[in-house]
Amino acid sequence: MQKEIQKTRLNVFLQDARPLSEDEQARLPHEKREAVADKSGLWIEVACPEGSCSTEGDKITLPAGGIAPGESRGFWLSLFCPENQCVIEDNVALP
């Protein structure tokens, strides 16, 4: 049996973003269009005020809304250490 791969989906609001028109997509460099030719998705233009967008390695960071600040910290830290009230100095292995 083949193991089913679950995809994680994230719904966010990208302020001042818009989908690219077919003409704008056609003007993208050929290698960009070719790299995604067999994939489904959406080309968008996102405003990056004051350098709020960044690229590091193979990741792109965009300004987004609709995500609660604690979501990226995990459930335990959000519940027991709200508003960054905990200081974690070392990893501890508990029995």
C-alpha positions, 0 to 999 in steps of 0.5 A: 500500500502506498502511504498517503502524503498529507499536505499542510495548507495555510490561509493568510491575508497578504496585504496589498497583493494581487494576482498577476494577469496573463500578460504579466505572467507572459512577461516573466522570465522564461526560466521562472515560467518553465520551473512551474509549468506542471504545477498548480498555483498562483503568481501574485505580486506582493508589496514589501514596504520598508524591506518587509519581504526577505529571502534566505536560502530557499525560503521567502518571508512575506508580510501576512495577516490572519495568523495569531502571533502564538501559532508559530510558537506551538500549543504548549508555549502559547498556553503556559507561556503567553505573551513570551512570559517564559525564558527557555535557557536549556532543553530538558528531558523529562521522564 
